């Protein structure tokens, strides 16, 4: 019988190989990993899967040549007004899964320890889905509008400092229960205003915030957020 943990290791290997293949040829990877190009091709096509020990050996070698931090930096686009375009990152499942693994490691959480992964719609949803799946947690995302059909919402409001506009986030009340351990994730943290609102939402619903993670974060904003909330706050890439 194949163990679930072995399947996870094979998935991680395939993710890293696919990311490496964007930068290197089969021959270059063959030279780096000491495996024939034909074998690497079979791995990538899913025709065969290496044993657990072989997987772990290849992953360790790939970590030296495939850095998700560099990949994300290369795919970030910033326009003349300072606005960030993360569309290339949010549309690449292999980058998201690699980033998710990195955040889980940085935040020191394990599968079964988190009840809810909470984010704000819409750009936070892709990475939240990935992390919720990896942790075996429920996925909850707050919206800026109330949905028809939902009877009871919990609302938090906050001021967006860059515009001076008051924003609201809504979540159905029964999605976060008393005592739930909640991990807050997002695609980008600038000042931390949205994440503070999600933290407050968690506390008001009697959940327990376990940490905050993002794919990209402004270092100053993350440092302040971590100090003020007294929980781990991490990003894969700091800008």
KAGIHU-V605512 format. One record per residue. RES is the residue in one letter. PHI is phi in whole degrees, -180 to 180 (999 if undefined). Layout:
BEGIN
RES/PHI
RES/PHI
END
This chain:
BEGIN
X/999
X/-82
X/-74
X/-60
X/-62
X/-68
X/-62
X/-62
X/-66
X/-63
X/-61
X/-63
X/-61
X/-63
X/-60
X/-69
X/-64
X/-66
X/-68
X/-65
X/-68
X/-68
X/-109
X/-119
X/-81
X/-60
X/-67
X/-64
X/-66
X/-61
X/-65
X/-72
X/-99
X/72
X/-126
X/-62
X/-55
X/-64
X/-68
X/-61
X/-62
X/-65
X/-61
X/-66
X/-80
X/76
X/-77
X/-139
X/-124
X/-70
X/-66
X/-53
X/-63
X/-66
X/-56
X/-62
X/-64
X/-68
X/-59
X/-61
X/-69
X/-67
X/-61
X/-80
X/-120
X/-119
X/-119
X/-61
X/-61
X/-65
X/-62
X/-65
X/-59
X/-69
X/-99
X/-71
X/-126
X/-119
X/-84
X/-67
X/-99
X/88
X/-83
X/-102
X/-106
X/-110
X/-61
X/-66
X/-80
X/-70
X/-100
X/-108
X/-61
X/-70
X/-66
X/-61
X/-67
X/-67
X/-65
X/-62
X/-62
X/-63
X/-66
X/-59
X/-67
X/-65
X/-85
X/57
X/-117
X/-125
X/-58
X/95
X/-90
X/-111
X/-90
X/-136
X/-105
X/-113
X/-145
X/-110
X/-68
X/-115
X/-70
X/-79
X/-64
X/-55
X/-72
X/-65
X/-61
X/-61
X/-69
X/-60
X/-64
X/-64
X/-94
X/65
X/-109
X/-77
X/-103
X/-130
X/-129
X/-84
X/-115
X/-92
X/-139
X/-81
X/-91
X/-66
X/102
X/-89
X/-82
X/-129
X/-114
X/-108
X/-119
X/-127
X/-119
X/-155
X/-98
X/-82
X/-62
X/-71
X/-120
X/77
X/-92
X/-85
X/-112
X/-126
X/-124
X/-126
X/-142
X/-57
X/-59
X/-85
X/-83
X/-119
X/-106
X/-57
X/90
X/-63
X/-87
X/-117
X/-106
X/-96
X/-132
X/-156
X/-79
X/-148
X/-117
X/-103
X/-99
X/91
X/-63
X/-64
X/-68
X/-64
X/-65
X/-67
X/-62
X/-65
X/-59
X/-61
X/-65
X/-65
X/-90
X/68
X/-84
X/-118
X/-63
X/-103
X/162
X/-134
X/-137
X/-146
X/-68
X/-127
X/-148
X/-78
X/-55
X/-63
X/-64
X/-69
X/-61
X/-66
X/-62
X/-64
X/-68
X/-70
X/-92
X/60
X/-136
X/-63
X/-131
X/-134
X/-135
X/-75
X/-124
X/-107
X/-128
END
